Amino acid sequence: MKITVSILAEIPEELHESLKGYLESHPAWDQDRVFSAALSLFLLQNGDSDRRASRVYLDTLFNYAA
């Protein structure tokens, strides 16, 4: 079973406007998918190469259901 956790984050308005524009032109993506991809990629690039972050990144990028 895949467990998800809700998170509340404040982002700069400029980033929010860019995100809205992206989501409007890419209907296969939603805000949750973008944040999961971005956070998991950040952790892969800056963390300890956790295999779980890699799995989340690939699943999110290719929109695999768990």
N, C-alpha and C positions, 0 to 999 in steps of 0.2 A: 504494500500500500504506500502510495506517495503522499507524504505529509508536506503541507505548505504552511508558511508563516507569513502573516500580514505585517507590512512595515510602512511606516509613515516617514517621508523624507521631504525636506524643504530643498528646492533647487532654484537657481536663478531664473528670473522670468524669461530671459533670452533663451535659455536652454529649454524651458517649457514650450516656448513658441516654436523652436526648431523641432522638438519632439512632436508637437501637434501637426506640423507640416508634414513630417515624415509619416506619421500614422495615417493622415488623410490620403497620402499617395501610395501607401502600402497596406491594403486592407487585410492581408494575411497576418499582420503584426498587431499586437495591442500593447498597452503600457506595461503590463506585467511581463510579457515576453521580452520586451526591450530591456527592462531593468534586470531580469534574470540573466540575459545574455551579457549585458554590460558588466554586472557585478561578477559573474563567474569568469569572464575574460580578464577583468582586473586582478582577481585572485590568482588566476593562472600566471599572469605576467609578473605579479609582485609578491606572490605568496610562496608557499613551499611545494608547489606543484601537486597539490592534493588531487588524487584520482577522482574524488567525488565532484570537485569543481569542474574537472574536465568532462565528466559525464553530463553534468547539468548544462554546461556550455554547448556540447554537441547536440544533446537532446533539444535544447531551446533553439539553437541555430537551425536545425533541420526539422523542427516542430514535431518531434516524436512524442507520442503519448506514452506515459509510463505504464 
